């Protein structure tokens, strides 16, 4: 039974990162927050044009605003995590709310670059 669980966990890990680009366009692949939360800024080598946050179950929120020339800020909030990026820049500002659940939390931030994705795993301590 333990072996079956281990194999399932490994497959889940492999498939959860399958859509991310190998070099991640210079963005960190993982960031961590303490239980107190806070804000961190990550910078990549290329700008993103779409921003989303997802969990293990495939539930996802994305910036669904139609951006025109006058609107360039993409903002996404999902559960306890927010991400803000300005179009044509290479920076994402990530904010985690305080963790009062007593459990470790994990979400994923996806940024579309050209026709591929960068992926940042965000972990928050309990």
Secondary structure as UniProt FT lines:
FT   HELIX           2..16
FT   TURN            17..19
FT   HELIX           24..26
FT   STRAND          30..33
FT   TURN            35..36
FT   STRAND          38..43
FT   STRAND          50..54
FT   TURN            56..57
FT   STRAND          60..62
FT   TURN            69..70
FT   STRAND          73..78
FT   TURN            79..80
FT   STRAND          81..86
FT   TURN            87..88
FT   STRAND          91..96
FT   STRAND          105..113
FT   TURN            114..115
FT   STRAND          116..124
//
